């Protein structure tokens, strides 16, 4: 389900702010007479003779269609593979490729059999299992020696967490493909035309949210004379990044699915805290009162988005790319005016905005591979050509098609979108458009197309990057110290590897059934069962990690 919704996010997840985003570049690059760059940075040095680096790769129909946008290029023979060969002397080869479920099945079989390519992308559990089996090698020295200062700066934007997650028994067993935790911040997206029509104000507390939900359900906000609208969209996967319930629950100081510090300073799992019970009771009442679709448990994000476009909702919780989810509704009904607002709390105090730890993919190197630093060099060059001093954005990143996807490694700055907003905001404030670099310039062009020519393609960009858009709220969250980062960022514990999926399924089933009407007391039984099935042990392991971290 998350994968389906993330596909909707394509316009924003592709974004980047480039040179001028506060990063520095130290590649040292004399220019050759033929116009090609020669780098003095050791992490960009060339193998002579060239070496071959093998990967496996998940493909998709979208990737197939993308490659068609680049005539004469293929997955193994394209601008990125040429660049890696030309600059680094690295030839890219894929042992095999597969799509979706088949890829995951083939990867699982390959890992179990120890049949690894030179470099393999794995999740945190797989990384630990491969490390325990002695199938991958320690990359500590390779990263320390060969990661360019620019690379270390960019991959450090998420703090030390991604590297802690990749560290097993004190050794860096994979290079984290850092993802952006701050991008997980959510907002309340509301149809302001419905607010005005019903004489309502934007929410200041959770009571206001509930009042708006009730009004949008019962007071015929679309004025069609039918009882065909709901107050709050919910998908069958309760924690979807758009149309999910994580930020709604945060309004009651409930933070499911993440490790947080309790009042004693210990780490506890948010899903089993009493505040979740309070939030579930509110959701149960909303469902009973018809404010939540009675068939939500059967509908994925695609189906709920269709309802959104059809005008069945006027409010949702979601991340910054939520503007592109509701844009279809605006295009269908130009009167529909959506705006992002800060999430709110039941007490009226500034709500804490939950940010789950986002880095879950790592690049591991097969044991015995003679050039473990080669993967670090690929990361260096990818970052350099997209965000460094020698960046060629329109060739290697966006043409405007996302050429970066042709590369076998795709690191990016975790703060890229927020920094793009800061550039756009500075240009608005000063009138100096020269501060706009690459992607920020492209975003501003889209916004201006909407503002000056009413070009609908720019509507979502303005809702996210405009003066009162989602990123203006993220800036406020940040300045007000409202961002609540997850407290556990280590490698999966033994019990997590064995029990996490079982415990997560138990929570999902219990929470869904309670919303549907099962007695609220089932939450207490769930907590007991969660602890019995491994939650207690997992919590002890997490706190052992936390204590060790505090000693460092």
Helices and strands as residue ranges (DSSP letters): H 2-8, H 10-13, E 29-31, E 37-39, G 42-44, E 51-59, H 61-68, H 79-83, I 84-88, E 90-99, H 100-113, E 119-123, H 124-132, H 140-146, H 149-155, G 156-158, H 161-165, E 167-168, E 171-172, E 175-176, G 182-184, E 187-191, H 192-197, H 206-218, H 246-250, E 259-261, E 267-269, G 270-272, H 274-288, G 296-298, H 301-309, E 315-318, H 322-332, E 338-341, E 353-355, E 361-365, H 374-387, H 393-396, G 403-406, H 416-430, G 433-435, H 439-453, G 456-458, H 459-465, H 470-479, E 483-485, H 494-516, H 522-530, I 531-535, H 536-551
